[in-house]
Amino acid sequence: MLQVIPIKAKSIFSRSRIPSCDFVVNPYVGCEHACLYCYAKFVCKWKNYGSWGSWVEVKENAAELVKGKYVNGTVYMASVSDAYQPIEKELELTRKILENMDKKIRLAILTKSDLVVRDVDIFKKFKSIEVGLTINGFDENVRKVLEPRASDHDKRVNALHELHENRIKNYAFISPFIPELVDLEALIKETRDFVDEYWVEFLNLRAAGEEFRKWLAENHPYSYKALLSKEKMEKLFYEVRTTLKKCGVNVAGIVTHHAGFKIIRS
């Protein structure tokens, strides 16, 4: 059973060290999706509520904190949670934040949930907004292990299509890219008619944690060894870049973690 912890936040716009944005808004801390590889598990060092995915902090005053506030720069939602995780369907905290947010703010949203299309009516009020879905095309048996409570692949793809139909700028965030488990070209072919832009992120093996690394090594040893090898990673990067150029789609960037966090603009 999910443990819900209501908290009062002092502020809601946090300065970001992520190169592609200036501020982040996290309506929640912790994520019910419980993705096995999630980098945000690091917050468990300071949050002694239990295992990742079993608890969520709810910033119950977040919608009030955005009222009358404007920040100059791109605002990303969210970095240590998913703003559209299952509890959002009940609480509608993200929706309330969006309703109160200055519509001149440049907003970027990324989620693994098709619930995001619920808020298309509000997205249309923003002068500058882009909404992304993380997709990877994992086999369903793999997805149930790695992303047990996230929307399935078809629902995420349908959400991208619905955003496109409503003329909301969208992007596909292909992540985590894991050799053998993710077919990049197939994902692009499936979505290219209704996706505006693509990102590709290689798995952050170190941040994914020991439990995930053990699972990958036991179940997909080639993938595990490839992600550990500098030579194989360089080859994989070349293959990814070649595939993106071959497909002729708009690419926002390729994110790598093998030698530290980097965004390569393609």
GULOKOL-846210 format. One record per residue (C-alpha): y, x, z. Coordinates in steps of 0.5 Angstrom, whole numbers, plus 500, padded with zeros to 3 digits. Example, Ala and Ser with C-alpha at 12.3 -4.5 7.8 and 13.67 -1.06 7.14 Angstrom:
BEGIN
pt y 491, x 525, z 516 $
pt y 498, x 527, z 514 $
END
This chain:
BEGIN
pt y 500, x 500, z 500 $
pt y 507, x 503, z 498 $
pt y 511, x 505, z 504 $
pt y 518, x 503, z 503 $
pt y 524, x 506, z 506 $
pt y 531, x 503, z 506 $
pt y 537, x 508, z 507 $
pt y 544, x 508, z 506 $
pt y 547, x 514, z 502 $
pt y 553, x 517, z 503 $
pt y 554, x 518, z 495 $
pt y 551, x 516, z 489 $
pt y 553, x 521, z 483 $
pt y 550, x 528, z 485 $
pt y 552, x 534, z 481 $
pt y 546, x 536, z 476 $
pt y 544, x 543, z 475 $
pt y 540, x 540, z 469 $
pt y 543, x 543, z 462 $
pt y 543, x 537, z 458 $
pt y 547, x 533, z 464 $
pt y 553, x 533, z 469 $
pt y 551, x 528, z 474 $
pt y 545, x 524, z 476 $
pt y 544, x 518, z 479 $
pt y 538, x 516, z 483 $
pt y 537, x 509, z 486 $
pt y 530, x 511, z 489 $
pt y 527, x 518, z 492 $
pt y 520, x 518, z 490 $
pt y 516, x 515, z 485 $
pt y 511, x 509, z 485 $
pt y 508, x 512, z 478 $
pt y 505, x 517, z 482 $
pt y 504, x 522, z 476 $
pt y 499, x 527, z 478 $
pt y 503, x 533, z 474 $
pt y 510, x 531, z 477 $
pt y 515, x 536, z 478 $
pt y 519, x 532, z 483 $
pt y 513, x 532, z 488 $
pt y 517, x 538, z 491 $
pt y 521, x 533, z 495 $
pt y 515, x 532, z 499 $
pt y 517, x 538, z 503 $
pt y 523, x 535, z 506 $
pt y 520, x 528, z 506 $
pt y 514, x 527, z 511 $
pt y 512, x 520, z 509 $
pt y 505, x 522, z 506 $
pt y 503, x 523, z 499 $
pt y 507, x 523, z 492 $
pt y 507, x 516, z 490 $
pt y 505, x 513, z 497 $
pt y 512, x 512, z 499 $
pt y 519, x 510, z 496 $
pt y 526, x 511, z 499 $
pt y 531, x 506, z 497 $
pt y 538, x 507, z 497 $
pt y 540, x 500, z 499 $
pt y 548, x 501, z 498 $
pt y 547, x 505, z 491 $
pt y 550, x 499, z 487 $
pt y 556, x 499, z 492 $
pt y 557, x 506, z 491 $
pt y 558, x 506, z 484 $
pt y 564, x 501, z 484 $
pt y 571, x 503, z 482 $
pt y 568, x 510, z 481 $
pt y 569, x 514, z 474 $
pt y 566, x 521, z 473 $
pt y 567, x 525, z 467 $
pt y 561, x 528, z 464 $
pt y 554, x 525, z 462 $
pt y 550, x 521, z 468 $
pt y 543, x 522, z 468 $
pt y 538, x 516, z 471 $
pt y 534, x 519, z 474 $
pt y 532, x 526, z 477 $
pt y 527, x 525, z 483 $
pt y 525, x 518, z 481 $
pt y 524, x 513, z 476 $
pt y 529, x 508, z 476 $
pt y 525, x 503, z 473 $
pt y 518, x 504, z 477 $
pt y 515, x 498, z 479 $
pt y 519, x 496, z 486 $
pt y 525, x 495, z 481 $
pt y 522, x 489, z 478 $
pt y 523, x 486, z 485 $
pt y 529, x 489, z 488 $
pt y 533, x 490, z 482 $
pt y 537, x 496, z 485 $
pt y 538, x 499, z 478 $
pt y 540, x 493, z 475 $
pt y 545, x 492, z 480 $
pt y 548, x 499, z 479 $
pt y 549, x 498, z 472 $
pt y 552, x 492, z 473 $
pt y 557, x 495, z 477 $
pt y 558, x 502, z 474 $
pt y 564, x 503, z 470 $
pt y 562, x 502, z 462 $
pt y 566, x 508, z 460 $
pt y 561, x 513, z 463 $
pt y 557, x 516, z 458 $
pt y 550, x 514, z 461 $
pt y 543, x 517, z 459 $
pt y 537, x 514, z 462 $
pt y 529, x 516, z 462 $
pt y 523, x 512, z 464 $
pt y 516, x 511, z 463 $
pt y 517, x 503, z 464 $
pt y 517, x 498, z 459 $
pt y 521, x 494, z 465 $
pt y 527, x 498, z 462 $
pt y 528, x 493, z 456 $
pt y 530, x 487, z 462 $
pt y 537, x 491, z 462 $
pt y 539, x 491, z 454 $
pt y 544, x 486, z 456 $
pt y 548, x 491, z 460 $
pt y 546, x 497, z 456 $
pt y 550, x 493, z 450 $
pt y 556, x 493, z 455 $
pt y 557, x 501, z 455 $
pt y 561, x 505, z 450 $
pt y 556, x 511, z 450 $
pt y 549, x 510, z 452 $
pt y 542, x 513, z 450 $
pt y 535, x 510, z 453 $
pt y 529, x 514, z 453 $
pt y 522, x 513, z 454 $
pt y 517, x 518, z 456 $
pt y 511, x 518, z 451 $
pt y 505, x 523, z 450 $
pt y 499, x 518, z 448 $
pt y 494, x 520, z 453 $
pt y 487, x 517, z 452 $
pt y 487, x 511, z 457 $
pt y 482, x 515, z 461 $
pt y 486, x 521, z 462 $
pt y 493, x 517, z 463 $
pt y 489, x 513, z 469 $
pt y 488, x 520, z 472 $
pt y 495, x 523, z 471 $
pt y 500, x 517, z 470 $
pt y 496, x 511, z 474 $
pt y 502, x 506, z 475 $
pt y 506, x 508, z 469 $
pt y 506, x 503, z 463 $
pt y 501, x 504, z 458 $
pt y 503, x 508, z 452 $
pt y 503, x 501, z 447 $
pt y 508, x 498, z 452 $
pt y 513, x 504, z 452 $
pt y 512, x 505, z 444 $
pt y 514, x 497, z 444 $
pt y 520, x 498, z 449 $
pt y 523, x 504, z 444 $
pt y 522, x 499, z 438 $
pt y 526, x 493, z 442 $
pt y 531, x 498, z 444 $
pt y 532, x 500, z 437 $
pt y 532, x 492, z 435 $
pt y 538, x 491, z 440 $
pt y 542, x 497, z 437 $
pt y 541, x 501, z 443 $
pt y 541, x 509, z 442 $
pt y 534, x 511, z 444 $
pt y 530, x 517, z 444 $
pt y 522, x 519, z 445 $
pt y 521, x 524, z 450 $
pt y 514, x 527, z 449 $
pt y 512, x 530, z 455 $
pt y 508, x 533, z 458 $
pt y 506, x 537, z 452 $
pt y 499, x 539, z 453 $
pt y 495, x 542, z 448 $
pt y 489, x 538, z 446 $
pt y 491, x 532, z 450 $
pt y 498, x 531, z 446 $
pt y 498, x 530, z 438 $
pt y 505, x 531, z 437 $
pt y 505, x 529, z 429 $
pt y 501, x 523, z 431 $
pt y 506, x 520, z 436 $
pt y 512, x 522, z 431 $
pt y 508, x 518, z 425 $
pt y 507, x 512, z 430 $
pt y 515, x 512, z 432 $
pt y 519, x 515, z 427 $
pt y 521, x 508, z 424 $
pt y 525, x 506, z 430 $
pt y 526, x 512, z 434 $
pt y 533, x 516, z 434 $
pt y 532, x 522, z 437 $
pt y 526, x 526, z 440 $
pt y 525, x 531, z 445 $
pt y 519, x 535, z 447 $
pt y 517, x 538, z 453 $
pt y 512, x 543, z 455 $
pt y 508, x 542, z 461 $
pt y 511, x 545, z 467 $
pt y 505, x 548, z 470 $
pt y 507, x 551, z 476 $
pt y 511, x 545, z 479 $
pt y 506, x 540, z 477 $
pt y 502, x 543, z 483 $
pt y 495, x 545, z 485 $
pt y 492, x 539, z 485 $
pt y 494, x 538, z 478 $
pt y 492, x 545, z 476 $
pt y 485, x 544, z 479 $
pt y 484, x 538, z 475 $
pt y 486, x 541, z 468 $
pt y 482, x 547, z 469 $
pt y 476, x 543, z 471 $
pt y 477, x 538, z 465 $
pt y 481, x 541, z 460 $
pt y 480, x 549, z 461 $
pt y 482, x 551, z 454 $
pt y 489, x 547, z 455 $
pt y 489, x 550, z 462 $
pt y 488, x 557, z 459 $
pt y 493, x 556, z 454 $
pt y 499, x 554, z 458 $
pt y 497, x 561, z 462 $
pt y 498, x 565, z 456 $
pt y 504, x 568, z 454 $
pt y 501, x 569, z 447 $
pt y 498, x 562, z 446 $
pt y 505, x 559, z 449 $
pt y 509, x 563, z 443 $
pt y 504, x 560, z 438 $
pt y 504, x 553, z 441 $
pt y 512, x 553, z 441 $
pt y 512, x 556, z 434 $
pt y 507, x 550, z 432 $
pt y 511, x 545, z 435 $
pt y 517, x 547, z 432 $
pt y 514, x 547, z 425 $
pt y 511, x 540, z 426 $
pt y 518, x 538, z 428 $
pt y 521, x 541, z 422 $
pt y 515, x 538, z 417 $
pt y 516, x 531, z 420 $
pt y 524, x 531, z 419 $
pt y 526, x 528, z 425 $
pt y 532, x 528, z 429 $
pt y 531, x 533, z 435 $
pt y 535, x 534, z 441 $
pt y 531, x 540, z 444 $
pt y 525, x 543, z 446 $
pt y 524, x 544, z 453 $
pt y 520, x 550, z 456 $
pt y 518, x 553, z 463 $
pt y 513, x 558, z 461 $
pt y 519, x 564, z 463 $
pt y 524, x 559, z 467 $
pt y 527, x 553, z 465 $
pt y 530, x 553, z 458 $
pt y 532, x 548, z 452 $
pt y 532, x 550, z 445 $
pt y 536, x 546, z 440 $
pt y 532, x 545, z 434 $
END
